[in-house]
Amino acid sequence: MILAVTGGTGFVGGALIRHAVAAGHAVRALARRPQPERDGVTWIAGALDDAAALDRLVAGSDAVVHVAGIVNAPDRAGFAAGNVEGTRAILAAATRAGSMPFVHVSSLAAREPDLSNYGWSKAAAERLVAASSLPWSIVRPPGIYGPGDMDQLDLFRMARWGLALLPPPGRLSVIHVDDLARLLLALATGPATRAIHEADDGSGGMTHADFANGIGAAVGRRVLPLPLPRALLSLAARLDRRWRGDAARLTADRVAYFCHPDWTIDPARRPPSAIWAPQVETRAGMADTARWYRAQGLL
């Protein structure tokens, strides 16, 4: 098949492209900047606000996987531009090209749209996909980790010092990026499900402390999980913004949904086992992630 992919230069999109090419599929991937040549990949210059580029991306494709999205923006308008209008634009291009399967990467944050601008924007994008005439599938990943991820790096670095600064007590689900990529590929190349899927590592979720202890084991240290009240996390977000500017990992918007007590997946929304099942055991995946950080000189 020929797969049209947005977000192919990012963490999840890159993993999807690797798995798609390894499975013998051809990929057409949108990119703002010139990319090195890769076997099986045709880079399409442009962005989600460029209708002509999107038409070139989807022309002749058998399915679209919309991975691109904004996770950090200064205000609601920024999230709307990236996550809502970007989704509207790629849906329009896919519709103009014909009735091709459309796989949309959302987030568990879409379940609680009133908590954050990010969650609001992902929920609005989901509504656009569900209302389209295309055969669609929506995936709401929980916390994504794996080699190449930069969002979890700070937690791994803290764990080296035996400390884990966490949100107030709660539970979460996680998924390895390779398992997520396999799910997206299965949905893109199989029958449209017209369903919202929530997928994880198969564990059913864990406490924040369990997650921190798993990272500690991956870096070879016993860690002290230290839940912080929301007020302190908000202060830390302001300090991170001053220190790293637009590169800040902890933002006020993220604090808003980090403090929600339950970010585990809904078992009723698990993808059918005939379509997909997780393959990466979490402790092994975390250890592999720590090895990648070390190999890159990041840990």
C-alpha atoms as one frame of an Amber mdcrd trajectory, in Angstrom:
protein
   0.000   0.000   0.000   0.910   3.670  -0.268   0.446   5.467   3.045   0.214
   9.245   3.391   1.652  10.298   6.759   1.662  13.624   8.580   4.051  14.108
  11.484   6.550  11.718   9.932   9.560  13.673  11.187   8.455  13.296  14.815
   8.775  10.588  17.447   5.608   8.602  16.696   5.548   9.338  12.971   9.145
   8.224  12.610   8.372   4.902  14.270   5.334   4.455  12.025   7.434   5.039
   8.911  10.035   2.487  10.047   7.391  -0.169  10.589   5.536   0.636   7.380
   8.648   0.433   5.204   9.793  -2.751   6.956   6.395  -4.281   6.123   6.850
  -3.460   2.439   4.605  -0.406   2.203   5.521   2.838   0.458   5.232   6.060
   2.459   4.513   9.605   1.360   5.371  11.883   4.291   4.789  15.592   4.805
   7.792  17.629   5.956   8.365  21.331   6.502  12.112  21.054   5.927  14.254
  19.027   3.506  14.819  15.468   4.745  17.511  12.916   3.900  16.522  10.384
   1.274  15.170   7.079   2.573  14.254   3.913   0.739  10.498   3.521   0.560
   9.796   7.144   1.582   8.812  10.085  -0.601   9.008  13.386   1.239   6.369
  15.972   0.323   7.468  19.527   1.087   4.839  21.527   2.928   2.741  21.868
   6.057  -0.836  21.387   7.234  -1.770  24.931   6.253  -0.680  24.318   2.641
  -3.633  22.834   0.731  -1.587  22.202  -2.415   1.014  20.245  -0.439  -1.701
  18.180   1.224  -3.213  17.373  -2.173   0.207  16.174  -3.356   0.568  14.122
  -0.179  -2.671  12.186  -0.538  -2.735  11.869  -4.342  -2.464   8.189  -5.217
  -2.335   7.101  -1.573  -4.338   4.181  -0.200  -4.731   5.516   3.357  -3.884
   8.557   5.484  -2.374   8.435   8.974  -2.608  11.832  10.647   0.035  11.855
  13.384   0.982  15.532  13.367  -0.212  17.621  16.273   0.696  20.379  18.699
   1.446  19.418  22.312   2.759  22.795  23.441   1.254  26.179  22.545   1.005
  29.515  24.385  -2.803  29.678  24.261  -5.980  28.022  22.990  -5.620  29.668
  19.595  -2.255  27.988  19.117  -3.702  24.561  19.900  -6.684  25.242  17.642
  -4.443  26.172  14.723  -2.311  23.057  15.011  -4.742  20.394  16.170  -8.161
  21.515  14.961  -7.498  23.428  11.758  -4.641  21.098  10.816  -6.980  18.119
  11.134  -9.692  19.929   9.181  -7.209  20.608   6.352  -5.918  17.040   5.993
  -9.475  15.673   6.182 -10.466  18.002   3.349  -7.532  16.884   1.216  -8.281
  13.201   1.835 -11.945  13.777   0.980 -11.027  15.524  -2.273  -8.812  12.570
  -3.197 -11.514   9.958  -2.583 -12.857   7.724   0.160  -9.585   6.495   1.636
  -9.171   5.151   5.187  -8.201   7.885   7.649  -6.388   7.030  10.898  -6.230
   9.874  13.388  -3.859  10.044  16.360  -5.626  11.757  19.245  -4.895  11.562
  22.992  -6.480  10.368  26.218  -6.622  14.078  27.061  -9.570  14.317  24.647
 -11.702  12.516  27.254 -11.421  15.538  29.552 -11.641  18.556  27.229 -12.390
  20.985  30.059  -9.098  20.306  31.829  -6.720  21.817  29.298  -6.488  23.623
  25.987  -4.634  20.620  24.616  -7.430  18.230  25.577 -10.037  20.638  24.218
  -8.264  20.804  20.863  -7.866  17.025  20.586 -11.562  16.499  21.385 -12.533
  19.067  18.736 -10.331  17.308  16.183 -11.945  13.957  17.028 -15.377  15.433
  16.300 -14.201  16.569  12.879 -12.906  13.095  12.045 -16.059  11.337  13.268
 -18.260  13.705  11.239 -16.320  13.178   8.005 -17.466  10.990   5.139 -14.202
   9.026   5.217 -13.832   5.538   6.693 -12.001   6.448   9.907 -10.322   5.126
  13.023  -9.214   7.213  16.015  -6.460   6.184  18.425  -6.089   7.787  21.858
  -2.613   6.895  23.103  -1.758   7.225  26.792   1.792   8.178  27.805   4.120
   7.213  24.946   7.714   6.241  25.661  10.594   4.538  23.895  13.915   5.282
  22.170  13.739   8.713  20.581  11.281  10.179  23.084  12.210  13.495  24.661
   9.122  14.071  26.822  10.106  11.437  29.405  13.820  12.315  29.406  13.603
  14.598  32.446  12.069  11.757  34.501  14.903   9.412  33.543  17.458  12.076
  34.417  15.882  12.688  37.830  15.842   8.959  38.499  19.640   8.869  38.193
  19.673  10.940  41.390  17.180   8.676  43.129  14.275  11.123  42.884  10.958
  11.231  41.019   8.932  14.442  41.194   5.361  13.446  40.352   1.843  14.867
  40.093  -0.602  14.212  42.953  -1.316  10.482  43.413  -3.111   8.875  40.503
  -2.933   6.179  37.848  -1.801   6.158  34.245  -1.353   3.892  31.257   1.663
   3.848  28.954   2.512   2.413  25.554   5.816   1.787  23.791   6.183   3.765
  20.571   6.747   0.597  18.544   3.504  -0.924  19.805   1.659   2.274  18.927
   3.222   2.302  15.450   2.118  -1.292  14.885  -1.436  -0.378  15.867  -1.557
   2.618  13.528  -0.219   0.491  10.690  -2.755  -2.270  11.353  -5.621   0.229
  11.273  -4.345   1.934   8.118  -3.950  -1.312   6.201  -7.030  -3.104   7.513
 -10.777  -2.481   7.393 -11.933   0.867   8.779 -13.293   0.483  12.282 -15.200
   3.777  12.736 -14.268   3.493  16.392 -12.176   5.246  19.023  -9.417   2.966
  20.315  -7.485   3.308  23.567  -4.407   1.109  23.719  -1.686   0.519  26.289
   1.020  -1.964  27.257  -1.573  -4.537  28.329  -1.001  -4.005  32.048  -4.260
  -2.206  32.758  -2.420   0.802  34.153  -0.189   1.623  37.107   0.214   4.194
  39.843   2.490   7.161  39.345   4.808   5.615  41.922   4.921   2.329  39.999
   5.835   4.242  36.863   8.624   6.080  38.693   9.949   2.840  40.145  10.008
   1.331  36.665  12.115   4.213  35.400  14.388   3.815  38.423  14.900   0.147
  37.600  15.700   1.105  33.996  18.518   3.423  35.097  19.682   1.125  37.898
  18.627   3.276  40.841  16.102   3.001  43.647  13.987   6.142  43.475  11.919
   8.066  45.988   8.546   8.950  44.399   7.628  12.438  45.584   4.087  13.596
  44.657   3.833  17.373  44.427   0.714  19.480  44.997  -0.680  21.279  41.986
   0.474  24.661  43.290   4.108  23.537  43.296   3.789  22.014  39.828   2.363
  25.292  38.568   5.340  27.128  40.036   7.696  24.617  38.413   5.958  25.209
  35.070   6.569  28.944  35.343  10.224  28.345  36.165  10.592  25.890  33.275
   9.110  28.475  30.901  11.611  31.081  32.105  14.499  28.624  31.835  13.738
  26.861  28.537  11.268  29.232  26.896   9.300  27.589  24.096  11.260  24.358
  24.699   9.773  23.979  28.198   8.488  20.457  28.845   6.338  21.358  31.841
   3.737  23.980  30.977   0.709  25.358  32.798  -1.547  23.542  30.325   0.215
  20.243  30.981  -0.013  20.714  34.726  -3.791  21.020  34.302  -4.152  17.526
  32.901  -1.210  15.881  34.696  -3.095  16.443  37.951  -6.139  14.467  36.801
  -6.195  11.270  38.935  -6.942   8.698  36.229  -5.225   8.542  32.857  -5.646
   4.806  32.364  -7.247   3.547  29.181 -10.832   2.347  29.020 -10.669  -1.459
  28.593 -13.894  -1.345  26.584 -12.061   0.667  23.930  -9.108  -1.697  23.546
  -8.505  -2.619  19.909  -9.803  -6.113  19.104  -7.101  -8.728  19.617  -7.612
  -9.828  16.005  -6.300  -6.405  14.951  -3.517  -5.771  17.450  -1.921  -6.724
  20.748   1.021  -5.094  22.575   4.368  -6.806  22.178   6.730  -4.732  24.349
   6.809  -5.545  28.077   7.054  -2.248  29.950  10.113  -2.899  32.121  12.044
  -4.172  29.091  10.886  -1.187  27.052  11.994   1.259  29.741  15.400  -0.410
  29.955  15.735  -0.143  26.165  14.794   3.537  26.362  17.428   4.189  29.033
  20.066   2.478  26.871  19.126   4.724  23.949  19.396   7.856  26.103  22.858
   6.772  27.227  23.960   5.974  23.673  22.932   9.493  22.631  24.798  11.075
  25.541  21.540  12.286  27.098  21.641  10.285  30.310
